[in-house]
Amino acid sequence: MPYFEQFEKLLLANGTMYREFIMVSTKTENPFVDDFYIGVPNEAFLALFDGLERIGESDLPKVIDTLHIADASTEQFKSRFSFTHIP
């Protein structure tokens, strides 16, 4: 996860907005590669993550495999994602 530490530092530096930071992933056909998705509270933060492709809300996965960083207790998170291992 090349961006994890950078994402974590950004979150800690902007702690009052922690509920708006999201990092999740889904498995791919390749067992050594996952697809990662991040959400940040300010579009300017995306400039720190060169190499990531910007996608629209409708392209986000509805079912995720791993929650890396997020406040999963919020209605926003619960309405957007579910986990593969929870029916």
C-alpha positions in Angstrom: 0.0 0.0 0.0 2.2 2.8 -1.2 -0.2 5.6 -0.2 -1.2 4.3 3.2 1.4 6.2 5.3 0.8 9.4 3.3 -2.9 9.1 3.7 -2.6 8.5 7.4 -0.4 11.5 7.9 -2.9 13.7 6.0 -5.7 12.4 8.2 -3.7 13.1 11.4 -2.9 16.6 10.2 -6.6 17.2 9.5 -8.1 15.4 12.4 -11.3 17.5 12.7 -12.3 16.1 9.3 -11.5 12.4 10.1 -15.0 11.2 9.3 -14.5 12.3 5.7 -11.3 10.2 5.1 -11.9 6.8 3.6 -9.6 4.1 2.4 -11.0 0.7 1.3 -10.0 -2.0 -1.0 -11.4 -4.9 -3.0 -9.7 -8.1 -4.2 -8.9 -8.7 -7.8 -8.4 -11.9 -9.8 -4.7 -11.6 -9.0 -4.2 -12.7 -5.4 -1.2 -10.3 -5.1 -3.1 -7.1 -6.3 -6.0 -5.3 -4.7 -7.9 -2.3 -6.0 -7.7 0.6 -3.5 -10.2 3.5 -3.2 -9.7 6.7 -1.2 -12.0 9.5 -0.3 -10.8 12.8 1.1 -12.7 15.9 2.4 -11.0 18.3 0.1 -10.3 17.8 -3.6 -7.0 19.7 -3.2 -5.8 16.7 -1.1 -6.0 14.5 -4.2 -3.0 16.3 -5.6 -0.8 14.4 -3.0 -1.8 11.1 -4.5 -0.4 11.2 -8.1 -0.8 8.0 -10.0 -4.3 7.4 -8.6 -7.2 7.5 -11.1 -10.1 9.8 -10.2 -13.4 8.0 -10.4 -17.0 9.0 -10.0 -19.3 8.1 -7.1 -21.2 5.7 -9.3 -18.0 3.8 -10.0 -17.2 3.0 -6.4 -17.7 -0.6 -5.4 -20.7 -1.3 -3.3 -19.1 -4.3 -1.6 -15.6 -4.1 -0.2 -13.2 -6.6 1.1 -11.1 -4.5 3.5 -11.6 -1.3 5.4 -8.2 0.4 5.9 -9.2 3.8 7.3 -12.7 5.2 7.8 -15.3 5.8 10.4 -17.5 2.8 9.6 -20.1 3.9 12.1 -21.4 6.8 10.0 -24.6 6.5 8.0 -22.7 7.9 5.0 -20.3 4.9 5.2 -22.9 2.3 5.9 -25.2 3.5 3.1 -22.3 3.4 0.6 -20.4 0.2 1.4 -21.0 -3.3 2.7 -18.4 -6.1 3.4 -18.0 -9.3 1.4 -17.9 -11.3 4.6 -21.0 -9.9 6.2 -24.4 -10.9 4.6 
